[in-house]
Amino acid sequence: MANPRRPAMRLMEVREAYLDEFHWDEVAELASRETREANTRLMRDAAMASLQASLSGVGGASVLSADEADGGVPPPAPQPPCGRA
């Protein structure tokens, strides 16, 4: 019967090698960039919603969503709850 410790030792060696070679700085940079971008989108959406709410009663003014302002496709219009028309 083979020694069961040998594969376990090899596994630990490989894991440590990958740990030493992993690009942690790139992962940290990516996470930081994505967090900043997500926060910017959230703040922009909140500002747009606030502006739209403040203008909603003024002559039927229409305000672009953050996606529309960025040139993206606007989200679909909200649908009435089921059973209501």
MMTF fields as JSON, N, C-alpha, C and O atoms, coordinates in Angstrom:
{
  "mmtfVersion": "1.0.0",
  "mmtfProducer": "UNKNOWN",
  "numBonds": 339,
  "numAtoms": 340,
  "numGroups": 85,
  "numChains": 1,
  "numModels": 1,
  "chainsPerModel": [1],
  "groupsPerChain": [85],
  "chainIdList": ["A"],
  "bondAtomList": [4, 2, 8, 6, 12, 10, 16, 14, 20, 18, 24, 22, 28, 26, 32, 30, 36, 34, 40, 38, 44, 42, 48, 46, 52, 50, 56, 54, 60, 58, 64, 62, 68, 66, 72, 70, 76, 74, 80, 78, 84, 82, 88, 86, 92, 90, 96, 94, 100, 98, 104, 102, 108, 106, 112, 110, 116, 114, 120, 118, 124, 122, 128, 126, 132, 130, 136, 134, 140, 138, 144, 142, 148, 146, 152, 150, 156, 154, 160, 158, 164, 162, 168, 166, 172, 170, 176, 174, 180, 178, 184, 182, 188, 186, 192, 190, 196, 194, 200, 198, 204, 202, 208, 206, 212, 210, 216, 214, 220, 218, 224, 222, 228, 226, 232, 230, 236, 234, 240, 238, 244, 242, 248, 246, 252, 250, 256, 254, 260, 258, 264, 262, 268, 266, 272, 270, 276, 274, 280, 278, 284, 282, 288, 286, 292, 290, 296, 294, 300, 298, 304, 302, 308, 306, 312, 310, 316, 314, 320, 318, 324, 322, 328, 326, 332, 330, 336, 334],
  "bondOrderList": [1, 1, 1, 1, 1, 1, 1, 1, 1, 1, 1, 1, 1, 1, 1, 1, 1, 1, 1, 1, 1, 1, 1, 1, 1, 1, 1, 1, 1, 1, 1, 1, 1, 1, 1, 1, 1, 1, 1, 1, 1, 1, 1, 1, 1, 1, 1, 1, 1, 1, 1, 1, 1, 1, 1, 1, 1, 1, 1, 1, 1, 1, 1, 1, 1, 1, 1, 1, 1, 1, 1, 1, 1, 1, 1, 1, 1, 1, 1, 1, 1, 1, 1, 1],
  "groupList": [{"groupName": "MET", "atomNameList": ["N", "CA", "C", "O"], "elementList": ["N", "C", "C", "O"], "formalChargeList": [0, 0, 0, 0], "bondAtomList": [1, 0, 2, 1, 3, 2], "bondOrderList": [1, 1, 2], "singleLetterCode": "M", "chemCompType": "L-PEPTIDE LINKING"}, {"groupName": "ALA", "atomNameList": ["N", "CA", "C", "O"], "elementList": ["N", "C", "C", "O"], "formalChargeList": [0, 0, 0, 0], "bondAtomList": [1, 0, 2, 1, 3, 2], "bondOrderList": [1, 1, 2], "singleLetterCode": "A", "chemCompType": "L-PEPTIDE LINKING"}, {"groupName": "ASN", "atomNameList": ["N", "CA", "C", "O"], "elementList": ["N", "C", "C", "O"], "formalChargeList": [0, 0, 0, 0], "bondAtomList": [1, 0, 2, 1, 3, 2], "bondOrderList": [1, 1, 2], "singleLetterCode": "N", "chemCompType": "L-PEPTIDE LINKING"}, {"groupName": "PRO", "atomNameList": ["N", "CA", "C", "O"], "elementList": ["N", "C", "C", "O"], "formalChargeList": [0, 0, 0, 0], "bondAtomList": [1, 0, 2, 1, 3, 2], "bondOrderList": [1, 1, 2], "singleLetterCode": "P", "chemCompType": "L-PEPTIDE LINKING"}, {"groupName": "ARG", "atomNameList": ["N", "CA", "C", "O"], "elementList": ["N", "C", "C", "O"], "formalChargeList": [0, 0, 0, 0], "bondAtomList": [1, 0, 2, 1, 3, 2], "bondOrderList": [1, 1, 2], "singleLetterCode": "R", "chemCompType": "L-PEPTIDE LINKING"}, {"groupName": "LEU", "atomNameList": ["N", "CA", "C", "O"], "elementList": ["N", "C", "C", "O"], "formalChargeList": [0, 0, 0, 0], "bondAtomList": [1, 0, 2, 1, 3, 2], "bondOrderList": [1, 1, 2], "singleLetterCode": "L", "chemCompType": "L-PEPTIDE LINKING"}, {"groupName": "GLU", "atomNameList": ["N", "CA", "C", "O"], "elementList": ["N", "C", "C", "O"], "formalChargeList": [0, 0, 0, 0], "bondAtomList": [1, 0, 2, 1, 3, 2], "bondOrderList": [1, 1, 2], "singleLetterCode": "E", "chemCompType": "L-PEPTIDE LINKING"}, {"groupName": "VAL", "atomNameList": ["N", "CA", "C", "O"], "elementList": ["N", "C", "C", "O"], "formalChargeList": [0, 0, 0, 0], "bondAtomList": [1, 0, 2, 1, 3, 2], "bondOrderList": [1, 1, 2], "singleLetterCode": "V", "chemCompType": "L-PEPTIDE LINKING"}, {"groupName": "TYR", "atomNameList": ["N", "CA", "C", "O"], "elementList": ["N", "C", "C", "O"], "formalChargeList": [0, 0, 0, 0], "bondAtomList": [1, 0, 2, 1, 3, 2], "bondOrderList": [1, 1, 2], "singleLetterCode": "Y", "chemCompType": "L-PEPTIDE LINKING"}, {"groupName": "ASP", "atomNameList": ["N", "CA", "C", "O"], "elementList": ["N", "C", "C", "O"], "formalChargeList": [0, 0, 0, 0], "bondAtomList": [1, 0, 2, 1, 3, 2], "bondOrderList": [1, 1, 2], "singleLetterCode": "D", "chemCompType": "L-PEPTIDE LINKING"}, {"groupName": "PHE", "atomNameList": ["N", "CA", "C", "O"], "elementList": ["N", "C", "C", "O"], "formalChargeList": [0, 0, 0, 0], "bondAtomList": [1, 0, 2, 1, 3, 2], "bondOrderList": [1, 1, 2], "singleLetterCode": "F", "chemCompType": "L-PEPTIDE LINKING"}, {"groupName": "HIS", "atomNameList": ["N", "CA", "C", "O"], "elementList": ["N", "C", "C", "O"], "formalChargeList": [0, 0, 0, 0], "bondAtomList": [1, 0, 2, 1, 3, 2], "bondOrderList": [1, 1, 2], "singleLetterCode": "H", "chemCompType": "L-PEPTIDE LINKING"}, {"groupName": "TRP", "atomNameList": ["N", "CA", "C", "O"], "elementList": ["N", "C", "C", "O"], "formalChargeList": [0, 0, 0, 0], "bondAtomList": [1, 0, 2, 1, 3, 2], "bondOrderList": [1, 1, 2], "singleLetterCode": "W", "chemCompType": "L-PEPTIDE LINKING"}, {"groupName": "SER", "atomNameList": ["N", "CA", "C", "O"], "elementList": ["N", "C", "C", "O"], "formalChargeList": [0, 0, 0, 0], "bondAtomList": [1, 0, 2, 1, 3, 2], "bondOrderList": [1, 1, 2], "singleLetterCode": "S", "chemCompType": "L-PEPTIDE LINKING"}, {"groupName": "THR", "atomNameList": ["N", "CA", "C", "O"], "elementList": ["N", "C", "C", "O"], "formalChargeList": [0, 0, 0, 0], "bondAtomList": [1, 0, 2, 1, 3, 2], "bondOrderList": [1, 1, 2], "singleLetterCode": "T", "chemCompType": "L-PEPTIDE LINKING"}, {"groupName": "GLN", "atomNameList": ["N", "CA", "C", "O"], "elementList": ["N", "C", "C", "O"], "formalChargeList": [0, 0, 0, 0], "bondAtomList": [1, 0, 2, 1, 3, 2], "bondOrderList": [1, 1, 2], "singleLetterCode": "Q", "chemCompType": "L-PEPTIDE LINKING"}, {"groupName": "GLY", "atomNameList": ["N", "CA", "C", "O"], "elementList": ["N", "C", "C", "O"], "formalChargeList": [0, 0, 0, 0], "bondAtomList": [1, 0, 2, 1, 3, 2], "bondOrderList": [1, 1, 2], "singleLetterCode": "G", "chemCompType": "PEPTIDE LINKING"}, {"groupName": "CYS", "atomNameList": ["N", "CA", "C", "O"], "elementList": ["N", "C", "C", "O"], "formalChargeList": [0, 0, 0, 0], "bondAtomList": [1, 0, 2, 1, 3, 2], "bondOrderList": [1, 1, 2], "singleLetterCode": "C", "chemCompType": "L-PEPTIDE LINKING"}],
  "groupTypeList": [0, 1, 2, 3, 4, 4, 3, 1, 0, 4, 5, 0, 6, 7, 4, 6, 1, 8, 5, 9, 6, 10, 11, 12, 9, 6, 7, 1, 6, 5, 1, 13, 4, 6, 14, 4, 6, 1, 2, 14, 4, 5, 0, 4, 9, 1, 1, 0, 1, 13, 5, 15, 1, 13, 5, 13, 16, 7, 16, 16, 1, 13, 7, 5, 13, 1, 9, 6, 1, 9, 16, 16, 7, 3, 3, 3, 1, 3, 15, 3, 3, 17, 16, 4, 1],
  "groupIdList": [1, 2, 3, 4, 5, 6, 7, 8, 9, 10, 11, 12, 13, 14, 15, 16, 17, 18, 19, 20, 21, 22, 23, 24, 25, 26, 27, 28, 29, 30, 31, 32, 33, 34, 35, 36, 37, 38, 39, 40, 41, 42, 43, 44, 45, 46, 47, 48, 49, 50, 51, 52, 53, 54, 55, 56, 57, 58, 59, 60, 61, 62, 63, 64, 65, 66, 67, 68, 69, 70, 71, 72, 73, 74, 75, 76, 77, 78, 79, 80, 81, 82, 83, 84, 85],
  "secStructList": [7, 7, 7, 6, 2, 2, 2, 2, 2, 2, 2, 2, 2, 2, 2, 2, 2, 2, 2, 2, 2, 1, 7, 2, 2, 2, 2, 2, 2, 2, 2, 2, 2, 2, 2, 2, 2, 2, 2, 2, 2, 2, 2, 2, 2, 2, 2, 2, 2, 2, 2, 2, 2, 2, 2, 6, 6, 1, 6, 6, 7, 7, 7, 7, 7, 2, 2, 2, 2, 6, 6, 7, 7, 7, 7, 7, 7, 7, 7, 7, 7, 6, 6, 7, 7],
  "xCoordList": [0.851, 0.0, 0.894, 1.907, 0.515, 1.304, 1.183, 0.198, 2.198, 2.215, 1.248, 1.474, 0.174, -0.803, -0.243, -0.832, 0.856, 1.419, 2.114, 2.206, 2.597, 3.34, 2.468, 2.903, 1.258, 0.411, 0.033, -0.048, -0.196, -0.542, 0.614, 0.399, 1.835, 3.007, 3.167, 3.487, 2.944, 3.061, 2.005, 2.287, 0.811, -0.256, 0.114, -0.112, 0.674, 1.085, 2.195, 2.208, 3.123, 4.202, 3.652, 4.06, 2.732, 2.139, 1.341, 1.429, 0.57, -0.208, 0.7, 0.399, 1.805, 2.729, 3.384, 3.585, 3.717, 4.315, 3.337, 3.721, 2.082, 1.081, 0.871, 0.685, 0.897, 0.746, 1.851, 1.592, 3.08, 4.213, 4.16, 4.647, 3.574, 3.547, 2.282, 2.204, 1.308, 0.039, 0.232, 1.013, -0.464, -0.335, -1.336, -2.363, -1.026, -1.921, -2.148, -3.256, -1.11, -1.246, -2.254, -2.988, -2.297, -3.267, -4.693, -5.614, -4.874, -6.207, -6.669, -7.826, -5.766, -6.113, -6.469, -7.42, -5.711, -5.995, -7.345, -8.119, -7.628, -8.903, -10.074, -11.075, -9.951, -11.02, -11.238, -12.378, -10.158, -10.258, -10.94, -11.824, -10.531, -11.108, -12.597, -13.409, -12.954, -14.362, -15.214, -16.368, -14.656, -15.388, -15.633, -16.738, -14.596, -14.758, -15.792, -16.635, -15.738, -16.697, -18.122, -19.05, -18.305, -19.643, -20.165, -21.338, -19.298, -19.714, -20.084, -21.049, -19.328, -19.642, -20.999, -21.795, -21.276, -22.587, -23.71, -24.744, -23.515, -24.546, -24.797, -25.946, -23.721, -23.887, -24.554, -25.394, -24.183, -24.789, -26.273, -27.095, -26.623, -28.033, -28.834, -29.966, -28.249, -28.94, -29.133, -30.192, -28.117, -28.229, -29.276, -30.065, -29.286, -30.284, -31.696, -32.615, -31.87, -33.19, -33.634, -34.804, -32.713, -33.037, -33.428, -34.401, -32.661, -32.972, -34.309, -35.116, -34.545, -35.804, -36.981, -38.026, -36.821, -37.892, -38.157, -39.307, -37.105, -37.293, -37.932, -38.573, -37.768, -38.336, -39.632, -40.238, -40.072, -41.217, -42.509, -43.358, -42.682, -43.909, -43.802, -44.767, -42.669, -42.456, -42.694, -41.779, -43.908, -44.224, -43.963, -43.703, -44.025, -43.813, -42.404, -42.204, -41.432, -40.044, -39.581, -39.987, -38.74, -38.185, -36.684, -36.012, -36.172, -34.744, -34.181, -34.802, -33.003, -32.348, -31.872, -31.482, -31.911, -31.308, -29.8, -29.312, -29.063, -27.602, -27.183, -26.219, -27.892, -27.561, -27.791, -26.971, -28.896, -29.179, -28.157, -27.725, -27.769, -26.78, -25.429, -24.673, -25.122, -23.857, -23.935, -22.935, -25.084, -25.229, -25.639, -25.681, -25.938, -26.343, -27.811, -28.516, -28.249, -29.649, -30.429, -30.047, -31.523, -32.302, -32.953, -33.259, -33.165, -33.837, -35.287, -35.84, -35.913, -37.314, -38.21, -37.905, -39.328, -40.283, -40.867, -41.068, -41.146, -41.727, -43.102, -43.882, -43.387, -44.663, -45.579, -45.111, -46.889, -47.815, -47.815, -47.514, -48.15, -48.219, -49.2, -50.126, -49.007, -49.871, -51.324, -51.641, -52.208, -53.631, -54.12, -55.313, -53.22, -53.639, -53.214, -52.152, -54.036, -53.72, -53.432, -53.145],
  "yCoordList": [-1.18, 0.0, 1.24, 1.283, 2.236, 3.461, 4.296, 4.221, 5.078, 5.967, 7.131, 7.907, 7.281, 8.35, 9.745, 10.744, 9.824, 11.135, 11.768, 12.992, 10.95, 11.483, 12.411, 13.525, 12.005, 12.932, 14.176, 15.274, 14.004, 15.157, 16.146, 17.356, 15.643, 16.522, 17.241, 18.429, 16.519, 17.134, 18.211, 19.274, 17.947, 18.935, 20.201, 21.307, 20.051, 21.224, 21.995, 23.226, 21.288, 21.953, 22.762, 23.902, 22.168, 22.85, 24.066, 25.13, 23.914, 25.049, 26.189, 27.351, 25.879, 26.926, 27.598, 28.813, 26.818, 27.4, 28.365, 29.466, 27.956, 28.843, 30.08, 31.178, 29.921, 31.052, 32.07, 33.273, 31.595, 32.492, 33.156, 34.275, 32.478, 32.996, 33.787, 34.413, 33.766, 34.432, 35.942, 36.492, 36.607, 38.056, 38.787, 39.282, 38.844, 39.458, 40.933, 41.433, 41.645, 43.074, 43.337, 44.324, 42.467, 42.637, 42.407, 43.114, 41.437, 41.164, 42.341, 42.755, 42.876, 44.02, 45.23, 45.949, 45.461, 46.59, 46.422, 47.374, 45.217, 44.941, 45.135, 45.758, 44.61, 44.754, 46.219, 46.664, 46.962, 48.385, 49.149, 49.969, 48.881, 49.579, 49.257, 50.156, 47.983, 47.605, 48.19, 48.554, 48.281, 48.881, 50.362, 50.86, 51.07, 52.496, 52.703, 53.594, 51.893, 52.027, 51.744, 52.454, 50.725, 50.401, 51.523, 51.888, 52.073, 53.179, 54.401, 55.094, 54.675, 55.808, 55.62, 56.557, 54.398, 54.128, 54.311, 54.901, 53.812, 53.953, 55.418, 55.841, 56.193, 57.617, 58.359, 59.229, 58.019, 58.667, 58.331, 59.212, 57.073, 56.678, 57.38, 57.803, 57.504, 58.193, 59.668, 60.233, 60.294, 61.706, 61.894, 62.838, 60.997, 61.084, 60.901, 61.618, 59.952, 59.721, 60.938, 61.32, 61.545, 62.736, 63.889, 64.597, 64.074, 65.136, 64.879, 65.796, 63.653, 63.318, 63.543, 64.042, 63.183, 63.392, 64.878, 65.287, 65.685, 67.119, 67.796, 68.837, 67.224, 67.818, 67.153, 67.598, 66.114, 65.329, 66.133, 65.828, 67.122, 67.903, 69.166, 69.927, 69.427, 70.677, 70.45, 70.048, 70.702, 70.661, 69.334, 69.31, 68.254, 66.948, 66.766, 66.052, 67.395, 67.287, 65.841, 65.074, 65.498, 64.151, 64.237, 65.1, 63.35, 63.328, 61.993, 60.948, 62.033, 60.805, 60.002, 60.554, 58.688, 57.832, 57.871, 58.359, 57.365, 57.329, 56.491, 56.836, 55.394, 54.565, 55.32, 55.248, 56.04, 56.809, 57.928, 58.198, 58.576, 59.646, 59.118, 59.83, 57.88, 57.263, 56.668, 56.149, 56.728, 56.164, 54.708, 54.069, 54.185, 52.788, 52.62, 53.59, 51.417, 51.104, 51.353, 50.858, 52.117, 52.371, 51.091, 50.196, 51.001, 49.816, 49.789, 50.834, 48.623, 48.542, 49.309, 49.458, 49.79, 50.53, 49.606, 48.419, 50.144, 49.304, 48.793, 49.518, 47.555, 46.934, 47.011, 46.936, 47.161, 47.177, 45.818, 44.805, 45.789, 44.509, 43.563, 44.011, 42.275, 41.261, 41.498, 41.799, 41.359, 41.502, 42.934, 43.189, 43.877, 45.279, 45.768, 45.4, 46.581, 47.098, 48.565, 49.173],
  "zCoordList": [0.0, 0.0, 0.0, 0.698, -0.779, -0.907, 0.36, 1.095, 0.581, 1.741, 1.49, 0.561, 2.286, 2.049, 2.35, 1.938, 3.043, 3.365, 2.168, 2.077, 1.261, 0.118, -0.747, -1.04, -1.168, -1.938, -1.131, -1.681, 0.154, 0.988, 1.048, 0.976, 1.179, 1.208, -0.13, -0.167, -1.223, -2.552, -2.729, -3.281, -2.27, -2.353, -1.591, -2.082, -0.407, 0.375, -0.332, -0.3, -0.968, -1.703, -2.876, -3.1, -3.613, -4.765, -4.314, -4.926, -3.254, -2.736, -2.326, -2.602, -1.672, -1.245, -2.449, -2.447, -3.475, -4.682, -5.348, -5.743, -5.473, -6.064, -5.198, -5.725, -3.916, -3.008, -3.245, -3.283, -3.404, -3.629, -5.0, -5.162, -5.991, -7.355, -7.684, -8.741, -6.808, -7.085, -7.129, -6.352, -8.022, -8.207, -7.304, -7.77, -6.029, -5.049, -5.341, -5.151, -5.804, -6.071, -7.187, -7.134, -8.196, -9.276, -8.783, -9.192, -7.92, -7.365, -6.51, -6.588, -5.697, -4.85, -5.71, -5.404, -6.784, -7.675, -8.359, -8.452, -8.836, -9.492, -8.526, -8.88, -7.326, -6.328, -5.981, -5.844, -5.84, -5.511, -6.643, -6.396, -7.883, -9.034, -9.167, -9.38, -9.042, -9.178, -8.058, -8.283, -6.858, -5.742, -6.003, -5.787, -6.47, -6.778, -7.877, -7.77, -8.931, -10.028, -9.566, -9.955, -8.748, -8.233, -7.343, -7.426, -6.491, -5.632, -6.458, -6.138, -7.519, -8.388, -9.041, -9.101, -9.54, -10.139, -9.122, -9.439, -7.91, -6.875, -6.538, -6.411, -6.393, -6.077, -7.225, -6.996, -8.476, -9.641, -9.717, -9.972, -9.501, -9.533, -8.439, -8.672, -7.247, -6.152, -6.483, -6.21, -7.068, -7.437, -8.529, -8.48, -9.516, -10.585, -10.03, -10.425, -9.125, -8.527, -7.733, -7.779, -7.009, -6.23, -7.149, -6.89, -8.226, -9.176, -9.846, -10.002, -10.239, -10.894, -9.946, -10.364, -8.687, -7.711, -7.509, -7.346, -7.519, -7.298, -8.505, -8.356, -9.7, -10.908, -11.353, -12.328, -10.677, -11.144, -11.224, -12.061, -10.407, -10.426, -11.249, -11.31, -11.888, -12.612, -14.099, -14.817, -14.565, -15.985, -16.672, -17.875, -15.959, -16.574, -17.109, -18.092, -16.484, -16.936, -16.871, -15.998, -17.796, -17.829, -17.611, -18.177, -16.797, -16.492, -16.944, -16.748, -17.551, -17.988, -16.798, -15.769, -16.954, -15.933, -16.116, -17.135, -15.145, -15.248, -16.445, -17.128, -16.713, -17.874, -19.178, -20.093, -19.264, -20.472, -20.646, -21.767, -19.564, -19.63, -20.083, -20.743, -19.734, -20.134, -21.537, -22.034, -22.18, -23.513, -23.509, -24.56, -22.349, -22.234, -22.557, -22.835, -22.517, -22.77, -21.492, -20.432, -21.572, -20.357, -19.852, -20.64, -18.549, -18.002, -18.459, -18.798, -18.477, -18.89, -17.923, -16.739, -18.469, -17.642, -16.589, -16.846, -15.393, -14.342, -14.76, -15.378, -14.421, -14.749, -13.539, -12.402, -13.77, -12.633, -11.948, -12.578, -10.667, -9.95, -10.63, -11.307, -10.458, -11.066, -10.693, -9.542, -11.682, -11.425, -11.526, -11.36, -11.795, -11.943, -13.321, -13.821, -13.914, -15.247, -15.197, -16.228]
}
